[in-house]
């Protein structure tokens, strides 16, 4: 690239990210000291100036231009990864706060400076690997990761999905403005970086295209069996195998045998529609947001939306812009955070920097991961000395509340009626935090009504609320979430004892060791299982990669040691879940009076993970088979 073009590109660089690139490329400590120390800020996306004076920023750009030119001319080579002490210092300087050394190995893997894969002890897999077929259920984010990682180990797999295409939730949810509310630069695999995201919070189609790109790049797509749904799984103790009954789109069934099963079906895969009296006889059209009826025109219609969660937050402004009148039924208000980056597009200059400047993408990803991840968790812990537990968990959480409440009051200025309805009375992050997509501005529209009474019944084209008021509608859209508590439903899964897993878990109390394995169900592994959701921030893609490393480690250990089956010990499983529950008792999701889909009918938190990402990374990094009852494989005569 001509020097003039490079100079122009660097004018658009994030200064903290560029400083990290210089520190890593040159190895010079001066980049980790004054005057190049970024100032700490609390923005979700870092201040791209780093809070540094203009002259210092330009010094950084000039140095980067010189160093990058030396690399291009071949007079400077990229160095090996920094050691742990230097990497810790670099991370701390990057985000202007102390980061514990325990984050070093996790972050080095995330930034592809260290290998995350599990490997065989020998140069090639043992012969038994080829005789260990694995069934993967689900071709979304988790299933795609599982297939890639098993391929690298030479372990054969069969991947089935009930849909006609890959993508999981990103294939199914195509409602207006569907997209990520986690920054997509780290809502992506560490082993498959995407430098070309068009925005900072990409929409569903682009995420789906990314998943397909990964599937194509790693030769997974052509081997997926689509329109194939697993109806049942039964463990055959004599053969040490799972027998899966699968059905195709026509309903024809057949069986598959597998030495292990990886359930990658997710938590939010079965839409929940409330059982409302009169719904079946409703005079208009109705559908769930995850099964959007694109054939139903909303223009000029009276539309009712039931539910105000994450999906509603995204599609509501589009619906309000089309409908003649929109009635929104809200069970409880949500905390909504502003983000000036939510609709921001990635400039051509930033795309170039991410793709061409060594380590730039990696350090940019690190900053996002920290700010959207563990940096927040400590603020969600109960402080027993805090004098206002009814409104916040601690002083910092209360500052979050003050900021969010001030934003709400500003957005709804002049509409005290809406303020009374929209202001939450529970601590921030007690429910899923939502990113503002013109929510408050939508509520203020003349054609929008916010109803805080529940729906009692439906009578013809009339919705009767719990206060007895009648709301006439032509279309009902349910934004009522998913059957999140019914993990692995509707599959009938029976383990060693023959007892159905659904009988053990019930409708809303799934439990698993590390969120991955369950006693009495050998060689059955869950990805994105119970208590592995990230409600404090982070990316489920990170969780899936941690879990798949654990699953891969289990399989490698089994095959190298001649083990046919592993079954997690009951006491190990129960102890882990007791620790999960005890930890949750100290966190915001068990705040008194809190009612969210994270909790079951008895108040137990079944979905979010209580651990810091770094702690879960460590828990899942090296499986310990002493936690399992192992069964030796039969020797071949």
Helices and strands as residue ranges (DSSP letters): H 3-10, H 15-26, G 29-32, H 54-72, H 84-95, H 103-110, G 127-131, E 134-137, H 141-153, E 157-160, H 169-172, H 204-217, G 221-223, E 224-225, E 229-236, E 241-247, E 253-258, E 260-263, G 279-281, E 285-288, G 289-291, E 302-306, H 310-322, E 325-329, E 336-337, H 348-356, H 360-371, H 374-377, G 378-380, H 395-411, H 416-422, E 434-435, H 439-443, E 448-451, E 455-459, E 462-465, E 470-472, E 475-478, E 492-494, H 501-505, E 524-526, H 540-561, E 563-568, H 570-584, G 588-590, H 613-621, G 625-627, E 628-632
